[in-house]
Amino acid sequence: MEDLTLRFSFTVDVGFDKSFKILGSFIKILKNIAFEFKGVSFYFLYEDGMLYVVASGENKEVLDFANALSTRLPFCSSITFKEVVAFSLINTENYEKMELKERYHNVYDVLELTEILKSEDFKGLEKFVDIKEDSKSFEEIAAKLKNKESVYLKVNDLGYEISLSPISEFVMFADLRAASSYLRLDEKTKNALPSFERPFISVKVKEIFKEMFITDKQEFLFASLPKDIYLNCLLKFLESSEMDYVFIKSLDSKEAEDITFDLSYETLSFLEPHFNSFTLSNRNFMLSHKKLFVPRDINLLVKPKRALFQFDKKADTLFLIGADGEFHKEIDFSFSFSPLELLDSMRSKKVGAKIATKFFEENPTIESNPDMKTTITSTNLVDFFNVVSFLLGFEEHLSTNFTLMKLAHECIRDKGPKIDIKTKKTHECPNAIDYTRVLRGLMTFKVAGIDNSLLSHGMIYSICEFMGEQLAGLVKDDAIKEVFLCGDMLLEDTFLNGMLEQIPSNLKILLP
């Protein structure tokens, strides 16, 4: 029989791994899979953020192992499969030979754990953990939660507070059915929630349940399913008591002193000391909310044929192009005006005056508001959005609430009206945003009776369309090859998906 040697390569995010200890668990699962292939020799090597696994043996058995990895290894945002390469001869001198006399116990691969966690029968979980002796604890926990009390519990040395009230932005549902009852979930989110890591994903709540989940202090809501067998047991028990979800918060060492219930047990756990949360894009990759989205030194990213677009709620909005060892400003987003001055600029044109007259006939109190004379000086598009939110009546006062983005999230349609965004030539810059034109477009649709959420969605999507057109021009005229996107607006899926859709397909996208 012909022999085959394959080397599997995985990239490892060491920072993530140090925080959540995923790598060791990942290797144990990998070794358990390898243990089943007695006729194959295995070698492991971890160096420079890469994990290498060499499998050498009879052709069919090595290929069967490769197939097992594809179906049974966990999805990990910290560990990503890179490639598999066939070798006729490979030097394994620096590799560690795997010698396992028995499987690791209480270690479950994707297929095994998925079957366990999707069990609809609470009693059926007893073969994996000893629930009987803790059934009284479950009853006490359920009683406290129904009494609107918080419960402090420990699972495998990690402390958590759970409650039916929104004590945090993290909520854990009993199962996908329960999550679908309360949340607006698209197919990509429905597929991601039950994945092996059970990530906390940024989600939108159905309007009828919004008051149950969202508070004024929360910018996002993150949903997950139980990623631990015992938590799954607890949530199944609570579900039988008509509690489909709990809000959950990790505890620091001092808070952990208040722990009442210890639900620890012996198994490989993928619980995290601190929750990592993600925004999921239409291209099925996830952006972590814990990453640094504004570069400390933009010039470190300078590269010929590269553009940079930074859109952040607190930092300057930038659209730059790399050349001559530094970035050059491609568009000027700066402005300095009060809402009244912006309005007067619009009214100075015949068409703008007609639209404004009709708008203020329907909204007579806005123009007399004292905030109309407050001057805003900024280079951030978010500040402009706050100005127009006030002018259009989304807010009673000029604020920093970014109401326009919140309204855009409420939109249930794919697209809103297209707002005409153009640049104009000024003394300072040949390409400055024409903010007067943008206001005129928004007010035109407002007068036409377009819903606030649909209009807001249209504004966000129009920014994406505008930037897509600018990048297409750079590809054509300046042979730009790639674009680096950064800023915490990437965490807003309305903006993220709009940008990914509008960026030219022949342009490489770089993300933090």
C-alpha positions in Angstrom: 0.0 0.0 0.0 1.2 3.5 -0.8 2.2 5.8 2.1 1.3 9.4 2.5 2.7 12.2 4.7 0.6 15.4 5.3 1.4 18.5 7.3 -1.5 20.5 8.7 -0.8 24.1 9.6 -2.8 26.3 12.0 -2.3 29.9 12.8 -2.7 30.7 16.5 -3.7 34.1 18.0 -1.4 33.9 21.1 -2.9 36.9 22.8 -6.4 35.3 22.7 -5.0 31.9 23.7 -3.2 33.3 26.8 -6.5 34.9 27.9 -8.7 31.9 27.4 -6.4 28.8 27.4 -8.0 27.5 24.2 -4.8 26.1 22.6 -4.2 23.3 25.2 -7.8 22.2 24.9 -7.6 22.3 21.1 -4.5 20.0 21.2 -6.2 17.6 23.5 -9.1 17.2 21.1 -6.7 16.9 18.2 -4.8 14.1 20.0 -8.0 12.3 20.9 -8.9 12.2 17.2 -5.4 11.1 16.3 -5.6 8.3 18.9 -8.2 6.5 16.7 -5.8 6.1 13.8 -3.4 3.4 15.1 -1.5 3.0 11.8 -0.5 6.6 11.5 2.5 8.3 13.1 1.9 11.8 14.4 4.3 14.7 15.2 3.5 18.1 16.7 5.3 21.4 16.7 4.3 24.8 18.0 6.5 27.8 17.1 6.1 31.5 16.1 2.3 31.5 16.4 1.9 28.4 14.2 0.8 24.9 15.2 2.0 22.1 12.9 0.7 18.5 12.8 2.4 15.9 10.7 0.5 12.6 9.9 2.4 9.9 8.1 1.2 6.4 7.2 -0.9 4.4 4.8 -2.6 6.6 2.2 -6.2 5.8 3.1 -5.8 6.1 6.8 -4.0 9.5 6.6 -6.8 10.8 4.3 -9.4 9.5 6.7 -7.6 11.4 9.5 -7.7 14.5 7.4 -11.4 14.1 6.9 -12.0 13.6 10.6 -10.1 16.9 11.4 -12.4 18.8 9.0 -15.6 17.6 10.8 -14.5 17.2 14.4 -12.0 19.9 15.2 -13.6 22.9 17.0 -14.1 26.2 15.3 -11.9 28.7 17.2 -11.5 32.4 16.5 -8.1 32.0 18.1 -6.9 29.1 16.0 -7.4 29.1 12.2 -6.6 26.3 9.7 -4.1 27.7 7.2 -3.2 24.8 4.8 -2.4 21.1 4.3 0.8 20.2 2.4 1.8 16.7 1.1 5.5 15.7 1.5 7.4 12.8 0.1 10.0 13.3 2.9 9.8 15.7 5.9 12.3 16.4 8.7 10.6 15.9 12.0 13.7 16.4 14.2 12.2 19.4 16.0 8.8 17.9 16.3 7.3 16.1 19.3 6.2 12.6 18.6 2.7 11.9 19.9 2.5 8.8 22.1 -0.8 8.3 23.7 -1.7 5.1 25.5 -5.3 6.2 26.1 -7.7 9.0 25.2 -8.1 12.1 27.3 -11.3 11.6 29.4 -14.0 14.3 29.6 -12.7 15.8 26.4 -15.3 16.2 23.6 -14.8 17.1 19.9 -17.2 19.1 17.8 -19.5 16.2 16.9 -19.6 14.9 20.5 -20.2 18.2 22.2 -22.7 19.4 19.6 -24.8 16.3 20.3 -24.5 16.9 24.0 -25.4 20.6 23.9 -28.3 20.2 21.5 -30.0 17.7 23.7 -33.6 18.7 24.4 -33.9 16.3 27.3 -32.6 17.7 30.6 -32.4 14.2 32.1 -30.4 13.0 29.1 -27.5 15.1 30.2 -27.0 13.1 33.4 -24.6 10.6 31.7 -22.1 13.4 31.2 -22.4 15.2 34.6 -23.9 14.1 37.9 -27.0 16.3 38.0 -28.9 14.4 40.7 -26.9 15.7 43.7 -27.3 19.3 42.3 -31.0 19.2 41.4 -31.8 20.9 44.7 -29.3 23.7 43.8 -31.0 24.1 40.5 -34.4 24.5 42.2 -32.9 27.1 44.6 -31.4 29.0 41.7 -34.7 29.0 39.8 -36.5 30.3 42.9 -34.1 33.1 43.4 -34.2 34.2 39.8 -38.0 34.2 39.8 -37.8 36.3 42.9 -35.8 38.9 40.8 -32.6 38.1 42.8 -29.1 37.8 41.3 -27.5 34.4 41.7 -23.7 34.0 42.2 -22.3 30.7 41.0 -18.9 29.1 40.2 -18.3 26.8 37.2 -14.9 25.2 37.0 -13.1 27.9 39.1 -14.8 30.8 37.3 -17.3 33.1 39.0 -20.5 34.4 37.4 -23.5 36.4 38.3 -26.8 35.5 36.6 -30.1 37.3 36.6 -33.3 37.8 34.7 -32.7 41.5 34.8 -30.2 43.2 32.4 -27.2 43.3 34.8 -24.9 43.3 31.7 -25.0 43.4 27.9 -24.4 39.6 27.8 -27.4 37.2 27.6 -27.3 33.4 27.4 -30.3 31.6 25.9 -31.3 28.0 26.7 -31.2 27.1 23.0 -31.5 28.5 19.5 -35.3 28.2 19.6 -35.4 30.5 22.6 -33.0 33.0 21.0 -35.1 33.0 17.8 -38.2 33.9 19.9 -36.7 37.1 21.2 -34.1 38.2 18.6 -34.0 39.1 14.9 -31.6 36.4 13.7 -30.4 36.0 10.1 -29.1 32.7 8.9 -25.4 33.5 9.5 -26.1 34.3 13.1 -28.3 31.1 13.5 -25.3 29.1 12.3 -22.7 30.9 14.4 -24.5 30.8 17.8 -24.4 26.9 18.1 -20.8 26.7 16.8 -18.3 25.0 19.1 -17.0 28.2 20.8 -20.5 29.5 21.4 -19.4 33.1 20.8 -21.3 36.1 22.2 -22.6 37.8 19.0 -24.0 41.3 18.6 -27.7 40.9 18.0 -30.9 42.9 17.5 -33.9 42.4 19.7 -37.4 42.2 18.3 -39.2 45.5 18.9 -41.9 43.9 21.2 -39.2 42.6 23.6 -36.8 45.6 23.6 -37.6 46.9 27.1 -36.8 43.4 28.5 -33.2 43.4 27.1 -32.0 46.9 26.3 -31.2 49.7 28.8 -30.1 53.3 28.1 -26.5 52.4 29.2 -26.1 49.6 26.7 -24.8 50.2 23.2 -24.9 46.5 22.2 -26.6 43.3 23.2 -24.6 40.1 22.9 -26.3 36.7 22.8 -24.8 33.2 23.2 -25.9 29.7 23.9 -24.5 27.6 26.8 -20.9 26.5 25.9 -20.5 24.4 29.0 -22.3 21.1 29.8 -23.3 22.2 33.3 -24.5 25.6 32.2 -26.5 23.8 29.5 -28.0 21.6 32.2 -28.9 24.7 34.3 -30.4 26.5 31.4 -32.4 23.4 30.4 -33.7 23.2 34.0 -34.6 26.9 34.0 -36.4 26.5 30.6 -38.6 23.9 32.2 -39.5 26.6 34.7 -40.4 29.0 32.0 -37.1 30.9 32.0 -35.6 30.9 28.5 -32.6 33.0 29.2 -30.4 34.7 31.8 -28.2 37.8 31.8 -24.7 36.8 32.8 -21.7 38.7 34.1 -18.2 37.4 35.0 -17.0 38.2 38.5 -13.7 39.5 39.7 -11.9 37.8 42.6 -13.4 40.2 45.2 -17.0 39.7 43.9 -16.4 35.9 43.7 -16.4 35.9 47.6 -20.2 36.1 47.4 -20.6 32.9 45.4 -23.4 30.7 46.8 -23.5 27.8 44.3 -20.5 25.8 43.1 -21.3 23.9 39.9 -17.8 22.8 39.1 -17.1 19.4 37.7 -14.3 17.5 35.9 -14.2 18.1 32.2 -12.5 20.1 29.5 -14.1 23.6 29.8 -14.2 26.4 27.2 -15.6 28.9 29.6 -13.9 32.3 29.6 -12.8 34.5 32.5 -14.0 37.5 30.5 -16.4 37.3 27.7 -15.2 38.1 24.2 -17.9 39.6 22.0 -18.1 39.8 18.2 -19.9 41.4 15.3 -20.7 39.0 12.5 -20.4 40.2 8.9 -22.3 38.9 5.8 -19.0 37.4 4.7 -19.1 35.1 7.7 -16.1 36.5 9.6 -16.3 37.9 13.1 -14.7 41.1 14.5 -13.9 41.1 18.1 -15.1 44.1 20.3 -11.9 43.8 22.3 -9.5 44.6 19.5 -7.9 48.0 19.1 -9.7 49.5 16.2 -7.9 52.8 16.0 -4.2 52.4 15.1 -1.8 54.0 17.6 0.4 55.2 14.7 -1.2 55.4 11.3 2.1 55.9 9.6 3.1 52.4 10.6 0.5 51.2 8.1 1.8 53.3 5.2 2.4 51.2 2.1 2.3 52.2 -1.6 -0.9 51.4 -3.3 -2.8 51.2 0.0 -5.8 53.3 1.1 -7.0 53.7 4.7 -10.5 54.5 5.9 -10.9 55.2 9.6 -14.5 55.7 10.9 -14.7 55.8 14.7 -17.1 57.3 17.2 -14.4 59.2 19.1 -11.5 59.6 16.7 -11.2 61.6 13.5 -12.8 60.3 10.3 -9.9 59.7 7.8 -9.6 58.7 4.2 -6.0 58.5 3.3 -3.8 57.1 0.5 -0.2 55.9 1.0 2.5 57.4 -1.1 6.1 58.7 -0.7 6.4 57.0 2.7 3.4 58.7 4.3 -0.3 59.0 4.0 -1.9 61.9 2.1 -5.4 63.1 2.9 -7.8 62.1 0.1 -11.0 63.6 1.6 -11.5 66.3 4.2 -14.3 65.5 6.7 -13.7 68.6 8.9 -16.5 71.2 9.5 -17.3 74.0 11.9 -20.9 75.2 12.0 -24.0 75.4 14.2 -27.2 73.7 13.1 -28.6 77.1 12.2 -25.6 78.0 10.0 -25.9 74.6 8.2 -29.6 75.2 7.7 -29.0 78.8 6.4 -26.4 77.4 4.0 -29.0 75.0 2.6 -31.7 77.8 2.5 -29.4 80.0 0.5 -30.2 77.9 -2.5 -33.7 78.0 -4.1 -34.4 74.3 -3.9 -33.0 74.0 -0.4 -35.2 77.0 0.8 -38.3 75.3 -0.5 -37.6 72.0 1.2 -36.7 73.8 4.5 -39.9 75.9 4.5 -42.1 72.8 4.1 -40.1 70.9 6.8 -40.4 73.6 9.4 -44.1 74.1 8.7 -44.5 70.5 9.9 -41.9 70.9 12.7 -42.2 74.5 14.0 -40.5 74.1 17.3 -37.1 72.9 16.1 -35.9 76.3 14.7 -36.5 78.2 17.9 -34.5 75.6 20.0 -31.5 77.3 21.7 -29.3 74.5 20.6 -29.6 75.7 17.0 -26.9 78.3 17.7 -24.4 75.8 19.2 -21.3 75.6 17.0 -19.8 72.2 16.5 -16.2 72.0 15.2 -15.1 68.5 14.3 -13.4 66.1 11.8 -15.7 63.2 12.7 -18.7 62.2 10.6 -20.5 60.9 13.8 -20.6 64.5 15.1 -22.3 65.6 11.8 -24.8 62.8 12.2 -25.6 64.1 15.6 -26.2 67.6 14.1 -28.6 66.3 11.5 -30.3 64.0 14.0 -31.2 67.2 15.9 -32.2 69.1 12.8 -34.5 66.3 11.6 -36.2 66.0 14.9 -34.7 62.6 15.9 -33.5 64.3 19.1 -35.1 67.2 21.1 -31.6 68.6 21.9 -28.2 68.5 20.3 -26.5 65.5 21.8 -23.8 62.8 21.4 -26.2 59.9 21.5 -25.6 58.9 17.9 -29.4 58.4 17.5 -29.1 58.0 13.8 -27.1 54.8 14.2 -29.6 53.4 16.7 -32.5 54.2 14.4 -30.6 52.5 11.5 -30.4 49.3 13.6 -34.1 49.3 14.0 -34.7 49.3 10.2 -36.0 45.9 9.0 -35.4 46.5 5.3 -32.1 45.9 3.5 -31.8 49.4 2.1 -33.0 52.9 2.7 -33.2 55.9 0.3 -29.9 56.9 -1.4 -28.6 60.2 0.0 -26.6 62.3 -2.5 -23.1 62.6 -1.0 -20.6 64.7 -3.0 -17.3 66.6 -2.4 -16.6 70.2 -3.1 -13.5 72.3 -3.6 -12.5 74.6 -0.7 -9.5 76.8 0.1 -8.1 74.1 2.4 -8.9 71.0 0.4 -10.0 70.1 -3.2 -12.1 67.3 -1.8 -14.2 68.4 1.2 -17.6 66.8 2.0 -20.5 69.0 0.9 -22.5 68.8 4.2 -25.1 71.2 2.9 -26.0 68.8 0.1 -26.2 65.9 2.5 -28.7 67.8 4.8 -30.8 68.8 1.7 -31.0 65.1 0.7 -32.0 63.9 4.1 -34.6 66.7 4.6 -36.1 66.0 1.2 -36.8 62.4 2.1 -38.0 63.4 5.6 -40.5 65.8 4.0 -41.6 63.0 1.7 -42.6 61.0 4.8 -39.8 58.5 4.9 -39.7 56.6 8.2 -36.9 57.8 10.6 -35.3 54.3 10.8 -35.4 53.8 7.1 -33.9 57.3 6.5 -31.1 56.6 9.0 -30.3 53.3 7.4 -30.2 55.1 4.0 -27.7 57.6 5.4 -25.3 54.9 6.7 -25.6 52.9 3.6 -25.1 56.0 1.4 -21.8 56.7 3.2 -20.7 53.1 2.3 -21.8 53.7 -1.3 -19.9 56.9 -1.5 -16.7 55.4 0.0 -17.1 52.5 -2.5 -17.2 54.9 -5.4 -14.1 56.7 -4.0 -12.2 53.5 -3.7 -13.2 52.4 -7.2 -11.8 55.7 -8.5 -8.5 55.1 -6.7 -8.3 51.6 -8.1 -8.8 52.9 -11.6 -6.7 56.1 -11.4 -4.0 55.3 -8.8 -3.8 51.5 -9.1 -4.6 51.1 -5.4 -4.4 47.4 -4.5 -5.7 47.2 -0.9 -7.7 49.2 1.7 -7.2 49.1 5.5 -10.5 49.6 7.4 -10.4 50.6 11.1 -12.5 52.4 13.7 -15.2 51.1 16.1 -17.9 51.7 13.5 -16.8 48.4 12.0 -18.6 46.8 15.0 -21.9 48.2 13.8 -23.1 45.5 11.4 -25.2 48.0 9.3 -22.0 49.9 8.5 -19.7 46.9 8.3 -21.9 44.9 5.8 -22.5 48.1 3.7 -18.8 48.7 3.4 -18.0 45.1 2.5 -20.7 45.1 -0.1 -19.5 48.4 -1.7 -15.8 47.9 -1.7 -14.6 46.9 -5.3 -14.1 43.1 -5.5 -10.6 43.5 -6.9 -9.5 45.4 -3.8 -7.9 43.5 -0.9 -9.5 44.3 2.4 -7.4 44.6 5.6 -9.0 44.7 9.0 -7.5 45.2 12.5 
